[in-house]
Amino acid sequence: MTRSKCAGLIGTLAVFLPPAATAGRLSMTIRVLDQAKLPAGTIHRMETYVESTFALIDVDVKWVECATNLEACRALRRPNEFWLRILGQTPAGTGSDQLGFAQPGDAVGGGIQCANVIYPRVEKLIEHTSIDAYQVLGASVAHEIGHLYLGTNSQAHSKTGVMSGLWSLREIEMARIGELNFTREQGQRIRAAMSAAADAVGPQRPLAGP
């Protein structure tokens, strides 16, 4: 989230409808900076979780592992390409139940665009639930990526689903079974924002790096 609460105690379950017919699939690229030094298997399962969430809104996700592909991560970003930081320490000033935050930057003019997940908070959450770390990571990453396209809390948050501003035990259970998803309206907005970013920058002009 944009430095506001990402996990909490209220929320209800919604019925999620498939996206309306679309004109082809879109694709985003995520550069992974794993500062928490997680096992490769956890990272892979988290990535698969995120891919599945975005596949439901007809968006493909590509990954660049900065630990093994440093040159690619040094290159200027393209449209719909941004950073994911898995933080090994809790940043000062974050709420006690905040799992992550987004740094929107400027999708057209450049600057950092980054989704951040606070892994110590993930560990704290899984201590008290039956959910796995990769599932919390995946749902949190999808949430923060959502903010990069949907905007600030008031623009992006919904009462239910992956963009819920306060996660109850029900949201956590839906994340555990892979059913914490975007609504159809959110999917349409994300796709529209992705198309606008690509059209505004053009196919040949890269964006500035972080």
N, C-alpha and C positions, 0 to 999 in steps of 0.2 A: 504494500500500500504506500501512498505518498506520506510516509512517516506518520502514520496513525495506526490505530489498533487493527490487528489482523486476526486475532483469535479471541473469542469470548464465550458467552454463555447463553445467547438467545438466537433464535432462528427457527424456521420451519421448512418443511420439505415442499418443493414445487414440482409440478409435472413439466418436464422439459420436452419440447417439440423439436423435431429435426429442422434444420435450416431450410428456408425456401429455396427453390431451384436457383442455381447460380451458374454463372458463365465461366466454368472452369475453376481449377484450384489455384490458390495463391500459395506462396512459400515465404517463410521467414528463416533467418539464420541467426543462431545464438552462439556467441563466443563464451565458453565456460572457463571461469577462473575459480578453481576449487581451493580456496584459502583454508578450508577446514581439513584438507587432506583425507578425504573419505575414500573407502575402498572402491576400486573400479567397478565392482559389481553393483554397489549402491548407486553410483552415478549412472550407470547404464540403465538400471531399472527406473530411476527417476526420469531419465530422458524418454524411455518408452512410455511412461505414464503421461508425460506432457504431450508426446506425439499423439497418443490416443485421445486426449482431451481436445486437442485442436483439430484432429481428423473429423470430429463430429460437426465442426463448422466449415469443413472443406478447406482447411489450411494445413499445409505440410510444414514440418519443422526439420531443419538441417542443423547439425551441430559442428562446432569447431572446438576441439579440445586444446586449449592454449598450452597446457603442460607438454604436449607432444607435437604441437604444430605452431610453434612460436611465430614463424614467418607469416602465416596466415593471420594471426592475431595482431601483427604489426601493421598490416595493410589498412588502408582507409576503409571505413565501413561503406557498404552499399545500402540502398533503400531497404527497409525492413530487416536490417541486421543490427544487432545490439549485443550488449554484454550481460552475462549472468555471473554475479559474484555469490558464492556460497561462503559466508563469513564465518571464520573460526572463533571470533570474539564478538561480544555484544557492543555495538556502538553506543557511545554516551548519548543520552537524550531520547532514547527509544522507550516506548511504553513497556510496562512489565509483561504484557501479554501479546506484544507485537512480534509476529513471525518474520516480517520482511518490510521492504519499502521500495518504491520505484524512484528513479531519477530520470524524468522525462526528456531532458535536453531539448533539442530542436530536431524534429524528424526531417525537416527540409534543409535547414541551414547548417546542420552539423552539431558538434558538441556531444558530450556523453549521453547515451541512452542506456540505462542499466537497470536491470531487475536484481534486487538483493534479497537473499534469504539468510536469516540469522540462525546458524545451526545450533548454538547452545540453547536457543528457545525451542527448536525442534526436539532436541534431546529431552528437555524438560517436559514437553507435551507427551512424548511417547512413553515416559515413565509411568504415566497414570492412565494409559489407554491401551487397547489391543492393536493399535495401528502401527504399521512399520514406518521406519524413517523415510524410506524412498517415497511412500505414499504422501506423507506430510510435505516432503520436499516438492514432489510433483504438483500437488494441489497449490502450494504456496507460490511456486514458480509460475504456474498458469495464472494465478491471481495477479501477481505483480506485472506479468506481461500484459494482462488485461488492462492494467492502469496505463501502460505506455500508449495504448490505443484508445482507451475509453475516457481517460482524463483523471481528474482528481476524485477524491472520495465522493463528493456530492454528485459528480457526473457518472461515476462508475459503479458505485455500490448498489446492491440489490438486497432485498430482504432474505433471499434464499440463493442457493447455488454457490458456485466457486467465487463469485464476486460479492458474496455476503460480507459486510463489514465486520460482523461479529459471528464467529463460528461457535455453534453449540455442539453438544455431543452428537446431535443428529447430523450436522455437517461433517463432523469427523468420521462418523460411521459411513456416510455416503462416499467420503474420500477413500475409506478403507476398501469399499467394494467397487471403486472406480466409477461412481455415478455422480460425482460432484462436478457438474458441467456448467457451461455457459448457457444462458437462455437463447432462444432463437433471435430475439431482438439484439442481444449483445453480440452474437455471432455476425449478424448483418452489419452492425456498427464497426466491428473489428475489420471485417473484409473491406468495407467502404474506406476506412482509414488507411489500410494497407494499399489499396489501389490508388488513393489520392497521394500517398507518399511516393509511390513509384512513379506516378505520372508527373508530379511536381519536380522531382529530381532528374528524371530521365534515365535511360538505360546506360549512358556512358559516363555520367558524372558521379564520382564517389563522394561520400560524406567524410567530414573530419572525424578523426579518432578521438578517444577520450583524453 
